[in-house]
Amino acid sequence: MKKQQLFLLVAASLAIIIQTATAGDPDILTDFILPPNTPPPADGSFFTFTGMRPLITDPFPATFKVFKASMEQFPALNGQSVSYAVLMYPAGTVNPVHTHPRSAELLFLVQGSLEVGFVDTKNALFTQSLQQGDVFVFPKGLVHFQYNADAKNPAVAISAFGSANAGTVSLPNTLFNSTIDDSVLALSFKTDVATIQKLKSGLQG
């Protein structure tokens, strides 16, 4: 898919996806919220985010990459209960197992194919093979993943969130790149400390 076509698909789908995202943030009592120590009035640049331009100008990344437009990157989203991300999956790459504690995720597959899934609180796994044009919802707070199993072709998806700050908790990083004691992890996973240390070194490499 050409970059211009990708841009048009992203632009056309963005409005639809954001409108269908379920709001989860507290209501605000003003039209918008300016960051502290920002003198009013705001102008149009405050409501404009340019962080997605590399999607059009740069080559496709060699590793899985996420372009986020959440409150951290785009302060105008504060109080608006919306955010989104564009996810780029080179052939054979994965978005590692993670959760979003403050929002469901509504994923629209713009290009390629993806294997997706989530695990509910009863430990049941729900998976699906998505094709271009499909939409999949990951329920709020549940562990989930996306995998481009195609060995030759990339995939691109847009994810909408019903929160300006959905948060992302990566399970590999949270467990093995944290300061949790190795003995605690070894007991939790019914293995030994040497195995835990090997997993940690693999993530740091």
C-alpha positions in Angstrom: 0.0 0.0 0.0 1.4 3.4 -1.0 2.0 6.0 1.7 -0.6 8.4 0.3 -3.2 5.6 0.3 -2.2 4.7 3.9 -2.6 8.3 5.0 -6.1 8.5 3.5 -7.2 5.3 5.1 -5.8 6.5 8.5 -7.5 9.8 8.2 -10.9 8.3 7.1 -11.0 5.7 9.8 -9.8 7.9 12.6 -13.0 9.8 12.9 -15.1 6.6 13.0 -12.9 4.8 15.5 -12.6 7.7 18.0 -16.4 8.3 17.9 -17.0 4.6 18.8 -14.4 4.5 21.6 -16.1 4.4 25.0 -15.3 7.3 27.3 -13.8 6.4 30.6 -12.2 9.6 32.0 -14.0 11.9 34.4 -16.1 14.7 32.9 -14.6 18.2 32.9 -16.3 21.4 33.7 -14.6 23.4 30.9 -14.3 23.1 27.2 -10.7 22.0 27.5 -7.8 22.0 29.9 -4.6 24.0 29.5 -1.4 22.7 31.1 -0.3 24.5 34.2 1.4 27.8 33.7 0.1 28.1 30.1 -1.2 31.6 29.5 -4.6 31.7 27.7 -5.9 31.9 25.2 -4.9 28.8 23.4 -4.6 28.9 19.6 -5.0 26.2 16.9 -1.5 24.9 17.4 -2.5 23.6 20.9 -5.1 21.3 19.4 -2.8 20.1 16.6 -0.5 17.0 17.0 2.3 16.5 14.4 3.8 13.4 15.9 2.3 11.2 13.2 4.2 12.8 10.3 6.9 10.1 10.3 4.2 7.7 9.2 4.2 9.5 5.9 7.8 10.7 5.6 9.9 7.8 7.1 10.5 4.3 5.8 8.7 1.4 7.4 10.4 0.5 10.7 12.5 -2.6 10.9 11.0 -3.5 14.3 7.5 -3.2 15.8 6.8 0.4 16.5 3.9 2.4 18.1 3.2 6.1 17.4 1.1 7.3 20.3 -1.3 10.3 20.5 -2.2 10.2 24.2 -2.2 13.0 26.9 1.6 12.7 27.5 2.4 13.4 23.8 -0.6 15.6 23.1 -1.7 17.7 26.2 -4.9 18.9 24.4 -6.4 15.5 25.0 -6.5 16.0 28.8 -10.2 15.7 29.8 -11.3 14.6 26.3 -11.5 10.9 27.0 -9.9 9.9 23.7 -6.5 8.9 22.5 -5.1 6.6 19.8 -2.1 4.9 18.5 -0.8 3.7 15.1 0.9 0.4 15.3 3.4 -0.8 12.7 4.3 -4.5 12.5 7.1 -5.6 10.2 6.8 -9.2 8.9 7.0 -11.7 11.8 6.8 -9.2 14.7 4.7 -9.1 17.8 3.2 -6.5 20.1 4.2 -8.2 23.3 1.6 -9.3 25.9 0.3 -6.2 27.7 -2.7 -4.6 29.3 -4.3 -1.1 29.3 -5.6 -0.5 32.8 -7.8 2.5 32.1 -9.5 1.7 28.7 -10.7 -0.8 26.3 -8.8 -0.8 22.9 -10.6 -0.8 19.6 -8.2 -1.9 16.9 -8.8 -1.3 13.2 -6.5 -3.2 10.8 -5.5 -0.9 7.9 -3.0 -3.1 6.1 -1.9 -6.7 6.2 -3.1 -9.4 8.6 -2.8 -10.0 12.3 -3.3 -12.7 14.8 -4.8 -11.2 17.9 -6.1 -12.4 21.3 -6.9 -11.7 24.9 -7.4 -13.7 28.1 -10.4 -13.0 30.3 -10.6 -13.2 34.1 -11.6 -16.9 33.9 -8.4 -17.6 32.0 -10.2 -18.2 28.7 -8.3 -17.2 25.6 -10.1 -15.5 22.7 -8.2 -15.3 19.4 -9.0 -14.1 15.9 -7.2 -13.9 12.5 -7.8 -10.3 11.3 -7.7 -9.2 7.7 -7.4 -5.7 6.3 -10.5 -3.7 7.2 -11.4 -5.8 10.3 -12.0 -4.3 13.7 -11.3 -6.1 17.1 -12.0 -4.9 20.7 -9.7 -5.8 23.6 -11.8 -5.4 26.8 -10.5 -2.9 29.4 -7.7 -4.2 31.6 -7.4 -7.6 30.0 -4.1 -9.2 28.9 -3.8 -9.2 25.1 -1.4 -9.3 22.1 -1.1 -8.8 18.4 1.1 -10.8 16.1 2.0 -10.4 12.4 2.5 -14.0 11.5 3.1 -13.1 7.8 6.8 -13.8 7.1 6.9 -11.4 4.1 4.4 -8.6 4.5 4.0 -5.8 7.1 0.9 -4.8 8.9 -0.5 -1.5 10.1 -3.3 -0.9 12.6 -4.9 2.0 14.4 -6.1 1.7 18.0 -8.5 4.0 19.7 -8.9 4.3 23.4 -11.7 5.8 25.6 -9.2 7.5 27.8 -6.7 10.3 27.3 -4.2 8.1 29.2 -5.1 4.5 28.8 -1.7 3.3 30.1 0.2 0.3 28.9 1.6 -2.4 31.2 3.9 -4.7 29.3 4.0 -8.0 31.1 7.6 -9.0 30.0 9.0 -5.6 31.1 6.9 -5.4 34.2 8.0 -8.8 35.4 11.5 -9.2 34.1 12.8 -5.6 33.8 11.7 -4.5 37.2 13.3 -4.8 40.7 11.1 -7.7 41.8 13.4 -10.2 43.6 14.5 -13.1 41.4 13.5 -15.6 44.1 10.0 -14.2 44.1 9.8 -14.6 40.3 11.3 -18.1 40.4 8.7 -19.2 43.0 5.9 -17.6 41.1 6.8 -19.3 37.8 7.8 -22.6 39.5 11.3 -22.4 38.1 14.8 -21.5 39.3 16.6 -18.2 39.7 19.0 -19.1 36.8 16.0 -19.3 34.4 14.7 -16.0 35.6 18.1 -14.4 35.1 18.3 -15.8 31.6 14.9 -14.3 30.8 16.0 -11.0 32.1 19.2 -10.9 30.1 17.2 -11.8 27.0 15.0 -8.7 27.4 18.0 -6.5 28.0 19.8 -7.6 24.9 
